[in-house]
Amino acid sequence: MLLRVELTEVWEEAKNIKAFRFNRKLNFVPGQFIMVWLPGFGEKPFSLADKDLILVKRVGAFTSKMFELKEGNYIWIRGPYGKGFEPEGENIGVIAGGIGIPPLYALVKHYREHFERITLIYGSKSRYEFALLDIENYVDEIILTTDDGSLGVKGFPTDVLAERKDEFDYVYTCGPEVMMAKVLEIMNFKNVQVSAERYMKCGIGVCGSCALGEYLVCKDGPVFYGEQLKNTELGKFRRLPDGRIARL
């Protein structure tokens, strides 16, 4: 069912990243996503950062139109869809890259009481691209990495994970596929959950455009256990809008 919701708050969270809060609190599981429709511009999936909140990075025509919206404007949504995170582990590592933070923010906020200690390792290209929201209220430690060394540790979040993996009995990750594939390698595909992303059209498992090996990301995911992704093309290939496979 398509639902019209009003935007109650819109703010710039980081460079080319805006937060949109709407007037409907959804019953969701952290890791699930919604489909957002804009008349004349089509429909795109966005992971929920909270019951009423999404983060949007400006990358094309659809997201550029989203950036024009203000408080009091409307968007149309359907969902939530997909499988979310299962809270496992006690001392966990949360590994985020780029705009992969929304489902992980939802995880630590809504499941905080399930964990003893949470360490966030979050990487971006530069100091201006971190969309932290108020995540410091829900984690015990934050480690930031930047490609250019402008803030925190110069390098990638996977560099830090490789050094500190023995501290964590479970890891959760979302971000660029190459990063997530490295996380899986470091963890040997065990004790890890991944929030995957693929090109989506329908969001309900009908069109097949989000295929990832034997799985459909919209229906079987977007959250997968590491073992499920062992023999898939995650981190190697992506699918174009017309269904063709291309190298990452």
C-alpha positions as CSV (number, residue, x, y, z in Angstrom):
1,M,0.0,0.0,0.0
2,L,1.3,3.4,-1.0
3,L,1.2,5.8,1.9
4,R,1.5,9.6,1.7
5,V,3.5,11.1,4.5
6,E,4.4,14.7,5.4
7,L,8.0,15.7,6.0
8,T,8.2,17.2,9.5
9,E,12.0,17.7,9.6
10,V,14.6,18.1,6.9
11,W,18.3,18.9,7.7
12,E,21.7,18.5,6.2
13,E,23.5,15.8,8.1
14,A,26.8,15.8,6.1
15,K,28.2,16.8,2.7
16,N,25.6,15.8,0.1
17,I,23.6,13.9,2.7
18,K,20.2,15.0,4.1
19,A,18.0,13.5,6.8
20,F,14.2,13.4,6.2
21,R,11.8,12.7,9.1
22,F,8.1,12.1,8.3
23,N,4.9,12.1,10.3
24,R,4.3,8.3,10.4
25,K,6.1,6.0,12.8
26,L,6.5,2.7,11.1
27,N,6.6,-0.7,12.8
28,F,9.9,-2.0,11.5
29,V,12.9,-4.2,12.3
30,P,16.3,-2.5,12.1
31,G,17.8,-3.4,8.7
32,Q,14.5,-3.2,6.8
33,F,13.9,-0.6,4.0
34,I,11.1,1.4,2.4
35,M,10.4,2.3,-1.2
36,V,10.0,6.1,-1.7
37,W,8.0,7.4,-4.6
38,L,8.1,10.9,-6.1
39,P,5.6,11.6,-8.9
40,G,7.4,12.0,-12.2
41,F,10.7,10.8,-10.8
42,G,10.0,7.1,-10.0
43,E,10.7,5.1,-6.9
44,K,13.9,4.2,-4.9
45,P,14.7,2.1,-1.8
46,F,16.1,3.6,1.4
47,S,17.1,1.8,4.6
48,L,15.2,3.1,7.7
49,A,17.4,4.8,10.2
50,D,14.5,5.0,12.6
51,K,10.7,4.5,12.6
52,D,10.2,7.8,10.9
53,L,13.6,8.7,9.4
54,I,15.7,8.1,6.3
55,L,19.1,9.5,5.1
56,V,19.5,10.4,1.5
57,K,22.8,10.9,-0.4
58,R,22.6,13.1,-3.5
59,V,23.8,10.9,-6.4
60,G,21.3,11.4,-9.3
61,A,18.0,12.9,-10.6
62,F,15.8,11.2,-7.9
63,T,17.9,12.1,-4.9
64,S,18.5,15.6,-6.3
65,K,14.7,16.1,-6.4
66,M,14.6,14.8,-2.8
67,F,17.1,17.5,-1.9
68,E,14.6,20.2,-3.1
69,L,11.9,19.0,-0.6
70,K,11.3,21.0,2.6
71,E,9.3,20.5,5.8
72,G,5.6,20.4,4.9
73,N,6.2,18.7,1.6
74,Y,5.0,15.1,0.9
75,I,6.6,11.9,-0.2
76,W,4.9,8.5,-0.8
77,I,6.2,5.4,0.8
78,R,5.5,1.6,0.9
79,G,7.0,-1.0,3.2
80,P,8.9,-1.7,5.4
81,Y,10.2,-4.7,3.4
82,G,12.9,-7.3,3.8
83,K,14.6,-9.1,6.6
84,G,16.4,-7.1,9.3
85,F,19.1,-7.7,11.8
86,E,19.0,-10.4,14.5
87,P,20.7,-9.1,17.7
88,E,23.6,-11.6,18.4
89,G,26.8,-11.3,20.3
90,E,27.8,-9.2,23.4
91,N,30.9,-7.2,22.4
92,I,30.1,-6.2,18.9
93,G,31.8,-4.3,16.1
94,V,29.7,-2.2,13.8
95,I,31.5,-1.5,10.6
96,A,30.1,1.3,8.4
97,G,31.2,2.9,5.2
98,G,29.9,5.9,3.4
99,I,26.1,6.1,3.4
100,G,25.8,2.6,4.9
101,I,25.1,4.1,8.4
102,P,21.3,4.2,8.5
103,P,20.5,0.5,9.1
104,L,23.4,0.3,11.6
105,Y,22.2,3.4,13.4
106,A,18.8,1.7,13.7
107,L,20.5,-1.5,15.0
108,V,22.4,0.2,17.8
109,K,19.5,2.4,18.8
110,H,16.8,-0.2,19.0
111,Y,18.8,-3.1,20.2
112,R,21.2,-1.3,22.5
113,E,20.0,-3.3,25.6
114,H,21.0,-6.6,23.8
115,F,24.7,-5.8,23.8
116,E,27.3,-5.2,26.5
117,R,29.7,-3.1,24.4
118,I,29.4,-1.6,20.9
119,T,32.3,-0.2,18.9
120,L,31.5,1.7,15.8
121,I,34.2,1.8,13.1
122,Y,33.0,4.2,10.4
123,G,34.9,5.2,7.2
124,S,34.3,7.9,4.6
125,K,36.3,9.7,1.9
126,S,36.8,12.9,4.0
127,R,35.9,14.5,7.3
128,Y,32.8,16.2,5.7
129,E,31.0,13.0,4.8
130,F,30.2,11.4,8.2
131,A,26.4,11.1,8.9
132,L,26.6,10.3,12.6
133,L,23.2,11.6,13.7
134,D,23.3,11.1,17.5
135,I,24.9,7.6,17.4
136,E,27.2,8.5,20.2
137,N,24.3,8.0,22.6
138,Y,24.1,4.3,21.7
139,V,27.7,3.1,21.3
140,D,30.6,2.9,23.7
141,E,33.4,3.8,21.2
142,I,33.6,5.5,17.9
143,I,36.6,5.1,15.5
144,L,36.5,7.2,12.4
145,T,38.6,6.6,9.3
146,T,39.1,8.8,6.2
147,D,40.6,8.0,2.8
148,D,42.4,11.3,2.8
149,G,43.5,11.3,6.5
150,S,41.5,14.5,7.2
151,L,39.9,13.0,10.3
152,G,40.7,10.1,12.5
153,V,42.7,7.2,11.2
154,K,43.9,7.4,7.6
155,G,42.8,4.4,5.8
156,F,39.7,2.1,5.7
157,P,37.5,0.7,8.5
158,T,38.5,-2.8,7.5
159,D,42.1,-1.9,8.4
160,V,41.0,-1.2,12.0
161,L,38.8,-4.3,12.0
162,A,41.7,-6.5,11.0
163,E,43.7,-5.2,13.9
164,R,40.9,-5.4,16.5
165,K,38.7,-8.3,15.3
166,D,39.6,-10.4,18.4
167,E,37.9,-7.9,20.6
168,F,34.5,-8.7,19.0
169,D,32.4,-11.8,19.2
170,Y,30.1,-10.5,16.5
171,V,30.2,-8.0,13.7
172,Y,27.6,-6.1,11.7
173,T,28.3,-4.2,8.5
174,C,26.9,-2.0,5.8
175,G,28.6,0.1,3.1
176,P,30.4,-0.2,-0.2
177,E,30.4,-3.8,-1.4
178,V,34.1,-4.0,-1.7
179,M,34.3,-3.0,2.0
180,M,31.7,-5.5,3.1
181,A,33.5,-8.3,1.1
182,K,36.7,-7.5,3.0
183,V,34.8,-7.6,6.3
184,L,33.5,-11.1,5.4
185,E,37.0,-12.2,4.5
186,I,38.5,-10.9,7.8
187,M,35.7,-12.6,9.8
188,N,36.0,-15.8,7.7
189,F,32.3,-15.4,7.0
190,K,31.4,-16.3,10.6
191,N,29.7,-14.3,13.3
192,V,28.8,-11.5,10.9
193,Q,25.6,-10.0,9.5
194,V,25.7,-7.9,6.3
195,S,23.2,-5.4,5.0
196,A,23.5,-5.8,1.3
197,E,22.4,-3.4,-1.5
198,R,21.4,-4.1,-5.1
199,Y,19.5,-2.2,-7.7
200,M,15.8,-2.6,-6.9
201,K,12.6,-1.9,-8.9
202,C,9.8,-3.6,-7.1
203,G,11.1,-4.2,-3.6
204,I,8.9,-7.3,-3.1
205,G,10.7,-10.1,-4.9
206,V,8.8,-10.0,-8.2
207,C,11.1,-8.3,-10.8
208,G,14.4,-10.1,-9.9
209,S,16.6,-7.0,-10.6
210,C,18.2,-7.3,-7.1
211,A,19.5,-10.8,-7.6
212,L,22.6,-11.7,-5.5
213,G,23.6,-15.2,-6.4
214,E,20.7,-17.4,-5.4
215,Y,19.1,-14.7,-3.4
216,L,16.9,-11.6,-4.0
217,V,18.1,-8.8,-1.8
218,C,14.7,-7.2,-1.3
219,K,13.1,-10.5,-0.1
220,D,15.8,-12.7,1.2
221,G,17.7,-9.8,2.6
222,P,18.8,-7.0,2.7
223,V,20.4,-8.5,5.9
224,F,22.2,-11.8,5.4
225,Y,24.4,-13.9,7.6
226,G,28.0,-14.1,6.4
227,E,27.8,-17.8,5.6
228,Q,25.0,-17.2,3.1
229,L,27.2,-14.9,1.0
230,K,30.2,-17.3,0.6
231,N,29.6,-18.2,-3.0
232,T,27.9,-15.1,-4.3
233,E,29.2,-12.2,-6.4
234,L,29.1,-9.8,-3.4
235,G,32.1,-7.4,-3.8
236,K,32.9,-8.7,-7.3
237,F,30.0,-7.9,-9.6
238,R,27.0,-5.6,-9.7
239,R,23.8,-5.6,-11.8
240,L,22.9,-2.7,-14.0
241,P,19.3,-1.4,-14.3
242,D,18.8,-3.6,-17.4
243,G,19.9,-6.7,-15.6
244,R,23.4,-7.0,-17.1
245,I,26.3,-7.9,-14.8
246,A,29.2,-5.5,-14.5
247,R,32.4,-5.5,-12.5
248,L,32.6,-3.3,-9.4
